[in-house]
Amino acid sequence: SSEPLTTGGAASRFESEERLPDSDPQSEKQIKGDPMKKLINAPEDVLAESLKGVSLAHPELSVDFANAVITRATPKAQGKVAVVSGGGSGHEPLHGGFVGVGMLDAAVAGEIFTSPTPDRVQAATQAVDRGAGVLHIVKNYTGDVLNFEMAAELAAMEGIEVGTVVVDDDVAVQDSLYTAGRRGVGLTVLLEKLVGAAAEEGQDLASVVELAQRINGQGRSMGMALTSSTVPAAGKPTFDLPEDQMEIGIGIHGEPGRHREPLAPASEIARQLVEPILADIDAAGPAIVMLNGMGGTPLIELYLMYGEVAALLEAAGVQIARTLVGNYITALDMAGCSVTVLKADDELLRLWDAPVNTPGLRWGV
């Protein structure tokens, strides 16, 4: 793991993806004796046992338990670009839930909120290369960026051509404790779908990389939290958020964002998520919009929030052409949501509508 490159002013309330929150006597007490309300056996076994469940539930997937890599059981045809993504676990269905036809060829899982090691990323890259090169989709967190970069160098030594896109769509903060620049959040889901479709139809690596970079430039996200998440190894919430407070601009590991303020109605929360996105990008015209849950918010509230978000976007001239509402990139059990807006054109809408068959996203098949 690596040291963070930059430190934001609000960083003291959380720990980095590469360094899980240190335990204290209370958290140790919870882990050893007091019940922690999670459906687990032991904190140190969560990832391995979850991957076992994935393999049993989805015979169309193959799991390399030694490297924590999920691939398609039936690889795509030779001569097609393969698409690999991954990162710390705890964001399900991202990334393993998006492995399948029309999306990812492989997802490599780190421990919870912890970047996967270069050798595991390399193993995923080797496993899915079909002779046309491999695209790495990397969220902009220091550990992910460095480890995927090292894996790409190792793959190149073996004759595998690797292209990379670093997703940095979060408008909430410019730098945080473990990012240089903006964080990579909700746009990752849309990007994986779109470039997965392009690779599936046979576009070459240069074209897929160019498409990925264009999508990254045209999409923005903003999130908020009503509660913290609880990492099993810590046994307690990552940060304290009083019942009458909310955090605006959080990341997907519970890291704080722009500010904390009193809880407000959904209409006001929607405004605080949408306005920074529209201030950062000209989204007028057709768009793909995702209202994403952070893992602990029921769908009835997510749909209510989507209604508020849609009204604000349409009033600003955004024509919502395609929509996702649900839990797609989560933060364990955090209550909250995020909004992602991707400015679209006919090509992106065509790729969006292309068939996809994964545990977490499925249509047209």
N, C-alpha and C positions, 0 to 999 in steps of 0.2 A: 504494500500500500504506500501511497505517496502523501507528502505534506501538502496542505492546501496552498494554492498560489496567492490568493488574495483574501483579505478579511473585510467583510462588510460591517457596518456599525451595529447591526442587530444580531450579530452572530453569537453572542454569548448565551443565548437561550437554547442552543442546540449543538449537537456534535456532527461531525462530517460523515459522509457515506463511507469513507475509508476507515473511520474510527468510531465504532459504536459507542453510545453513551456509557461512561464508566459506571460500574455497579457501586452501590453504596449499601450500608447495612440493611436498609429497608428493602431494596430490590433483592438483595441476597436472601433475605428472610422470605420474600414472596416466592422466589424460585425454589428454595429448599422446603418450605412448609406451607405458608399461606397460599390459598388457591389464587391463581391468576386465571381470569375468565377467558380462556382460549381453548380451542379444541386441539390440544397437543399432548404429546407424551412427555418429552423433555425438550427444552429450548434448543439444545445443540443438535437435535435430530430432525428439526422441522423441515429443512430443505430436502434431505435425503428421503424422508418418509412422504413428503408431498410429491416428489418425483416418482416414487413408487406408485402412488395413487394415480398420477397422470398416465403412467404406462399401462395400468390395469383398466382405466376408464377409456383410453383412446388407443385402440390397437392400430389405428392408422398412423400413429407416431412411434418413433423409436427413441429410447432413452439410453444414453451413455452415462451410467451412474458414476463411473470413475471421474468423468470430467464435467458432470452436471450439464450435459448438452442434450437438447431435444431436437431431433431431426424428423423429416418425413420418413415413414417406413418404406415408401416407394419413391426413390429419387426422381427428379425431373429428367428429361431427356438430355443426353450428351449434347454439348454445343450451346447450351443455354447458360446465361449468367445466373449465379446463385446469390441469394440475399441472406446475410447473417446479421442478427442483432443480439442484444443482451444487456445485462447490467445486474445490479443488485436485485435479489428477490424481494417480494413484498408489494409489487406493483401489479399483481395479476388482474386480468389475463395477460398484460404485457409481461414478458415477451413470448413465453412458451405457448400461450393460448392463441398466438397468431402464426403458428407454424402450420403450413399446409398449402394446398394448391391455390395459387393466386396471391400468396403473401410471402411469408418467410420460408427459407429452406432449413434454417437452424436458428435456435435461440440458446445462448449460453448463460447459465444462471450463476451469479455469485451468491454468497450468503446474504441474509437479509440486509438490505441497504448497503451492501458492500460490493465493490467492483469485482468482476471475475478476473482471474489471473491470466496473464498472456498465454500460458501454455494451454489453458482451457479454450480460449478464443481461437488459438491456432488449431486445436483439435477439431473444433466446429468447422473452421475454414477448410481444413483438409477433407473432412467427411463429406462436404457437399459440393466441392469443386467439380464441375462437369466439363472443364476444359476451356471455358469461355471467360473465366475470371469471376471474382467474388466481390460483391458490394458489402462493406461494413456500414451499418447504420448505428451511430454512436450518439448518445445523449451527452450534452456538454457538462460533464462532471470530471474533475481532474483525474481521478483514478481510472474512469472509463476511457478517457481520451488517451492517456499514457499507455494503458494496457492493450487497448486495441491497436495503437500505433506500433507497439513492440510485436504484437502478433502478426501484423501486416508485414513487418520486416522479416520475421521468421518465415512467413509464407512465401515471400519473394525469393528467399534463399532456396526454396524448394521449387521454384518456377511457377508459382501461382500468382497471377496478377490480381492485385487488390485495389479497389477504389473505395474511398471513404467519404461519407457525409457526416458532419457533426451538427446535430440539431440544437438550435439555440433560440427557441421561439418565445420564451417567457419574458413578458414586458414588465414584470413586477420590479425586478432589481437588475442592475447592470452587473454587479459582482456580489458574490457571497463567500462564505467561509471556504467552500471547496469548488468554486467555479471562477474561471477567468472569463469575464463576459457573461452573457445571459445563460440561464439554465435551459436544459432541454426537457420539455414536458409534453403536453398533450398532442402537439403536432406530430410527435413520433408515431402515433397510431395511424394517422392519415397518411403519412409518408410511407410507412411500411406497406399499407394497402396499395397505394398508387404505384410505387416502384416495383412491388411484387407483381402487379399485373403487367407492367412493362417488360419485366424479365421473363415472365411466363409466355408472353407472345413472341419472344425471340429478339428483343432489342439488344444491341451489343453493350459492352461495359461502359464505353464512353458515353453513349446515349443515356443509359440508366443513371450514371453519375451526374450528368448534366441535368436530367429531370429531377433528381433528388435535390440538387443545389437550388434549382428554381423553386421547387415546392418550399424548401426551407426559407427562401427569401420572401415568399408570399403568404406565410402563415404566422399567426401570433396567438399567444395564450395568456390567460390570467386566472389565478385560483384564489380560493379562500378556505378557511377552516373554522368550524365550530368547536372542534375538540382536537387534541393531540392524538397521534397514533402511539401504540404501545409495542415496542420491540420485544419479542419474547426473551431475548438474552438479558435485557435490562429489567424486565418485570414491572415496569412502571411507565407512565406517560413520559414522552420525550421532553415535553415542556408543560408548564402549568398555564392553563387558559381558563380563567374564572367562568362560571356558568353564564354570566351576563355580558361576556366579552366575545369578540370574534377577531380573527387574524386575517387581514386583507393582503394578498400577494404571497401566500405560502408556496413552497415547492413541494415536490412529491415525497420528501423524506421528513416532512414536518418542520422544515426550517422556516423561520419567520420571514416576512416580506416587508411591505411598505410601512404598515402601521397596525396597531391594535386599537379597537374602538368598541363602544357599546353595541350590543346586538341590535340589528335593524330589520325592518320588514324585507321580504324577498325582493320587492321592487327596487329598494335602495341598494341592496347587495348586487343585484343585476347591473344597476347603473355603474357601480364601482368596478365591476369586472369588464363591462363593455367599453366604457369611455376610454380607459388607457389603451385598449386594443385599437380603437378607431383613431386615437391620437397618434398612434405609431405607424399605422399603415392605411393606405387608401384602399378600403375594402368595398367601395361602391361597385355594383354589378354582381354577377353570379358568385356564389360562395358555397363552400362546404362548411357546415357548422356542427361542432360537437359540444354537447353539454355533458360533461363527464363527472361521475361521482367518485369521491375519494375512498370509498370502501365502506363507510358507515352511515350513508344517507339513503333512505328508502326511495324507491322509484317515484312514489306519489309526490315527493318533494322535488325530485329532479325534474319531473315533467312540469310542475308548477314553475320552477325556475326557468325552464326552457321557454315557457310562454312569455315570461317577462323579458328574457334575453331576445327572443325573436321579435317582439314588438319594438324594442330599442334599435335593433339592427335594421329592420325594415324602415323605420322612421329615418334612418341615416342613409338610406339608398342601397342597402345591401339586399340583394335578391337571393334568398336562401334556396339553393338548388338541391342540396342533399343534406341529410341530417343524421346524426347519431346521438342518442340519449341513453345513458346507462353507465355502468362501471367498466371502463376500458383501460385506464392507467391510474391505479389506486395507490394509497399509502397505508396499507394494512387496514386498520379499523378506524381511520380518521373520518369524522363527519365533516362534510364540506363538499365543494364542487369546483370545477374549473370550466372555462369557456375557451374554445379554440375556433378561430375563424381563418379559413384558407380561401384566398381569392382564387377563383377557378376559371377555366376556359373550356372549350369543347373537348380538348384532348384530355384534360384532367377528369372531366365528367365521364368521358368514355372509359377511361381507366378505372374510375371509381365503380362504374356499373359492371365491369368485367367480373366473371364468376370468381368467387372466393369460397373456400371450404376449409375452415379452421375451427378449433373448439370455441374460439371467442368471437368469430365473425363469419357469417355464412350467408351467401345469396347467389342466385343464378345457377345453381347446380341441382 
